[in-house]
């Protein structure tokens, strides 16, 4: 399914996607989180969401998505039409050849349904980064560009004759999933532009450079064989409930999770009961409020109106909705309410 064929949400004007972190609640296990991701993907498909993405994180007790390729294989096998992909694979952690082999395998098994989102950060803290395979390497700006280009060539084998890998091709190779460059700064936007690839901005955790990054991407975009014009999305955290009071209560879960991270406490995602009982000092309360300032929190109509305004203000072609939940029912209800209020067309089962 091409970008032009994706179902749009009439009340917002663009297709909607979901990004899931496979969060592990304090009263659950990693297996529960992974199965819950699969069920959420099935729900997203029936509701009319265009994509379902998972992210790569490491040594975080509250996040089970450390191996996105493995989780994507399971999710793709459990669904039929929705696009599934990574947001992203952190390229400094993996040799490009291995990424090409893994995503070539996914594309061969689920043709036309796989997205390959690529990030430059390690997806973890520096101590864990040192434990990863390439943690000792310095992946500077140009090295990252070179590795993205190398990754693309592994699918086709079109290395220059004088290249060390000339004559080699990843197997499975052939059809390459669409590339997305993920980022929270102007650097990633420029890489996506120079390489003529799709760009997704992480507004949900780094809002400050949103408009400047999108402007850079559009101004410097160079058409490629993959894309003849800029195509951008942005990640947005959403918590939706029938009442504003309930949505605000659910938002205490990510607030507590963020405060715990600031305290350097490595814990599972807090339960709603833990969030209800949590006490913050004035500094922590201000910190949590600042971190939640990019969240869209409220009733269905209010959330959809705010999302539509974000699209109007930024001109992005897609929104990628995410959010930290410990209660699977609250998470499913939130994304269901947004889908219905925005006019997504349910997919017959």
N, C-alpha and C positions, 0 to 999 in steps of 0.2 A: 504494500500500500504506500503510495507516494505521499509527500507532504500535502499536496493539493487535494488528495482524496480523504484526508483525515476528517472525521466528524467534528464540526464546530459546536461550541456551546452558544446558542443564539443570544442569550442575555449578556454574554461576555465578548463574543465575536471571534474567538480563537479556539482551537482544540485544547483540551485539558489532558494532562498526564499526571501520574502519581509517582512519587519517589518514596520508597520505603527503606528504613534502616534495620528492619528486623529487630526491633527493640526488645530487650529481655527485661521483663518486670521482676521486681523483688520476690513476687510470689509465683514465679514461673521458671522454666528452664530454657536453655538455648533451643532445644528441639521444639518447644512450644512456639518460640518466636519464629522459627523457620517455617513451621506449618501454618502459622498465622499469616505470614507473608504470602504463602501460596493461596490461602483462602482469600486474602485481600486482592490478589491479582485476578482471581476468578470473579470476584465481585466487581472489580474495576472494568473487566471485560463486559459483563452483563449491563453495567450502567452506561457504557458508551465512552469511557476514557480511551484516549488514543494510544497511550504507552504506559508501561509499568517498568520503572527503573529501580535498581538496587545499587548501593554504594559500597565501596571498599574501606573498611576500618579495621584496625588491629589492636589487640590487647585491651579492648574496652568492655568491661563486664556487662554493660547495658546495651551492647550492639553485637548482633550475631552475624552480620554480613561481612565476614572477613574474606570469604571466597566467592565473589559475585558470579564467576563463571559457573560454579557448581550450583549455586542457588538458581541462576537463570535457566540452567538445563532442566531443573525440576519444575520451575514455574512455566516454562515454555511447553513442557510435556503435559502440564495440567490445564492449559488454556488452548484456544484454537485460533483466535483472530487478532488479539491485541498484540502490539509490538512490545517486546521486552528488551531491556538493555541495561548497560552499566552507567552509573553516574557518580563516580566512574571507576574505571581501572586506573590505578595510580602508576603511571608508566615507569617512574624511577625504581619501582619495586620488582619489575619484570623485564626479562629480555624481550625485545620486540618480536622475535621469532616465536616464543611461547605464546604471546598474546595472539599472534596471527593464527597459530595452530588451534588454540582454544576457541577463538571466535569464528574461525573457519569451520570448525566442527559444529558449533551452534548453528551457523548459517546453513550448513549442509543438511542438518537435521530439521531445521525450521526455516526454510527459504523465505526471504522477504519479510521476516518478522523480527530480526535482530538489529539492535542499535549498539554501536561501540563508542561509549563516552570515555574520553581520556583526560586525566588530570595530571598535574605536575607535582603536587604535594605528595608526601608519603602516606597520608591518611592516618597519622598516628603521632605520638610524641617522639622526641629525638632519641631517647634511649631505645625504644622499640625499633625506630628506624635503623639504628646500628645493627639490630639483630636480623634485619631483612637482608636478602641476598646481595643487593647492590648498595647497601647503606654506606659503604666506604667511598663510593664514587661521588664525585661532585657533578650534579646534573644542573649545569647553568643554563641560561636562556637558549643559547645556540645549540647546546647539546640536546635539549628537549626538542627543538625544531628538527634536528637531524634524526632523532629517534622516531618522531612521528612520521617523517618521510620514509625512514627505513621500514617502519611497520607497514605502511601502505605498499611498499615494494615487495614485501614478503608474500602478499596475496597474488601478485602477478609474475614475480620473478624478473621484473624489468630493471634489474640493477645495471649500471653502466659497465661496459666491458672491462674497465680497469678497477672495478670495485672488488673488495675481498670476497663478497658473496655472489659474484657474477655466476650465473648458471644455476643458482639454487632457488627453489620455490617452496614455500610452506605447503604442507599436505595435512588436511585438505586446504586447497587454495582456491583459486578461481573467484567466484563472486565474493565481493567484500562488503560487509555490513556498512551502512552509512556511518561516517565519523562525526562525532560531536566533540568539540574542544570545550572543556569545562573550566570555569575560572571565576575569580573574584576581584580581578584587577584588569588594568589596561593591557598588561603583557599577554595574557591568554587571548584577549580580544584581538590583538594584533597578530598573534600566531594563527588564529582561525581565519583572519582576513587574508593574510599572505598566502596561506595554503588553500584558500577557497573552500573552507569547510563550515559546517554548522557550529553555532556558538550558543552555549547556555550559561547564563550568569547566575551565580549563587547569591541572590538577593536575600535568601532566608537566613544567611549568617554573615554576610558582608555587604551591607547596603550602600556604603559610602561612595563607591565608585561606579554605581549602576549606570547612570546616564552617560558619564564620560566614556565608560568602556563600550557601551552600545554605539556611541557616536564614532569612536575610533574604529570599531569593527565595520560599520557601514561605510565610513569614508575611505578606508584602506582596502576594502574587499577586492580581491582579484578573482575573476571567474575561473573555475576549474572544470575538469571533466565531471566532477561530482555535482557541482552547483554553479548555476549561472548568475545568481543574485544572492545577497545576504539573507540568511535565515536564522533568526535568534529566538531563544526562549529564556525564561527566567524561573528560578525556583522560589516558591512562596510558601511559608508556613501558614497553615490554616487550622483553626479550631472552630467548628460550627456545632451549634446545638439549638434546640427549640427555643430556648430563652437565652438572653444575654448573660444572666446570672449563672446558668449552668455552663456556658462556654467559658466564662471567666474562672469558674471553679476548676474546670478541666485544664486551664492554662497554668494552674499552680503546679501541675506535674512537670512540665518543661522548666518552669521557674526554679523549682527545687533541684532538678537535675543540673541546671546551669550553675546554681550556687554551689552545689557539691563539687562540680568540676573546678570552680574557682578556689574552693577549699583544698583542692588536690585529693579529693576523696574518690576512689575508683570503686563505684558501686553500681549495682543494677539500676534500671529505671525505677524511680519511686512509684509506689502504688498511690492511688487517689487518697486512700486513708492516710498514708504518710504525708502527702502534700497538704491535706486538710490540717494535720496536726503540727506541721512545720512552723517554726518561728524564725523570722529573719530580723537581724538588726537593721538599723536605718541604712547603713552602707550596702548591705546585701539586698535590701528591698529596692534601692535605687539601681543597683546592678541588674537585678532581675527585670525591672521595668524597662531598662535600656535594652536588654537582650530581647525582650518580647516586643519591642517597638516595631519590628518588621512583621510580626505575626498579624494575620487578619483573623480577628476573634469576634464572634457574635452570632446572630440569628441568620438563617439562610438568605433572606433578602439583603441584610446589611453586608454580609460577606460577599455576595455576588456583586453588589454595587461597588464595593471597594476593589474587587478584582477587575471589574470592567474599567474603573478609573485608572488602575495600574496599567492596563493594556493601552488605554487612550494616551496616557502620559509617556509611555516608553515605546510604543509601536512594535512590541514583540509579537511574533507569530504564534507562539504557544506559551501556556503557563504550565509549570510543573509543580503540582501541589504536594506538600509534605507536612510534617508535624510530628511532635513527640507525644506518643500516647502510651500508657501502660495498660489501659483497659481496652481489649480488642473490640468490645461492643461499642464503646464510645468512638473508637477510630472508624469502624465501619459505618456507624450512624453519621458521623461528621461528613465523610466523603459521599455518602448517599444523599444527604440533605443538599450538599453543594451541587451534585449532579442534577438532581431534580429541579432545584431553583434556577439553575443556569440553562435548563432546557436541553441537556444532553439526551440523545435518543437511545433508549435501552436496546440492547442487542438481543434478538430472540434466542432462547436456549433450546 
